[in-house]
Amino acid sequence: MDRIGNTPLVPLNRLFGNTRGIRVFGKLELMNPSGSAKDRPALRIVRSAWDEGLIAPGSVMIESSSGNMAISLAAICSILGIRFISVIDPRTASANIAIMKAYGAEVSYVDTPDPQTGEFLPARLERVRQLREALPGSFWPNQYANPNNYLAHYDGTMPEIKASLGRVDYIAGGVSTCGTMLGCSRYIADHGLATKVIAVDAAGSVIFGGEKGPRRFPGLGAGIIPPFGETRFMDYAVNITDREMAVGCRRLAETEAILAGPSSGAVIAALTGMLDDIPDGSTCVVILHDRGERYMDTVFNDAWMREQFGAAILSEGGDYACST
């Protein structure tokens, strides 16, 4: 657990080239021990609950997660001797389910969306409530409203970036619970930094007030506005389509040999689309949230890509012949 955080910050010179002296760095959150930025809030939430006596060896922890948070919590709970139950839905990647089970997690599957909103998140939270009622004394981390979520990035991610680069003009990252970018934004404000925050969401998500629509990938966006997203903390809000996410992932792998998931592809696409409006000589950071190995049956599967987006998609992001 002491290996969580202090992730590498690497230049993305091949992907972005020498664009008017603009430097772009990738914060490799995918290098955390269990493979994503969620290791940071998972550890802080668990440590806080442990210190407060809310959990101990033999306790039961229950959380709603589309994948990465569940994997992080499952890994930490396995070390501490805590039983962990993850509430998931049909959008959870099969690879993520396999990983969390490998860490010893149990899975509670919600296959019907909330009847009022048509969204799975409220249905998952209702299942969490039911499980907590059936298991008295169980602990719910509540990543959607637990302040330790964003404080993990306030005290970790953004200070690490500042210590490495000094001045940072723009930082871009994806939103779901909004913990990562809220933590970075509050650190920026509290320390008087001039850094502009670019919050990247999925098209079809309502976090920025857009129209609700279908989304292919977990881990980015939401069908309801999470508590951390109720106040505007960003300077720019950008919505990215599933197609743009997939192309961003493949471009990142092809040019920088960094295999990352759809949320990272979305951040790459967002910054690429904004480059014309970014001043010469700016220093930018993109947060690369999780590992791409979890998406071998989707983003990095040529047959799936053709089926979803048409054959032309492969020439946009690179044809890796990942499958036939």
Disulfide bonds with the S-S distance in Angstrom:
none
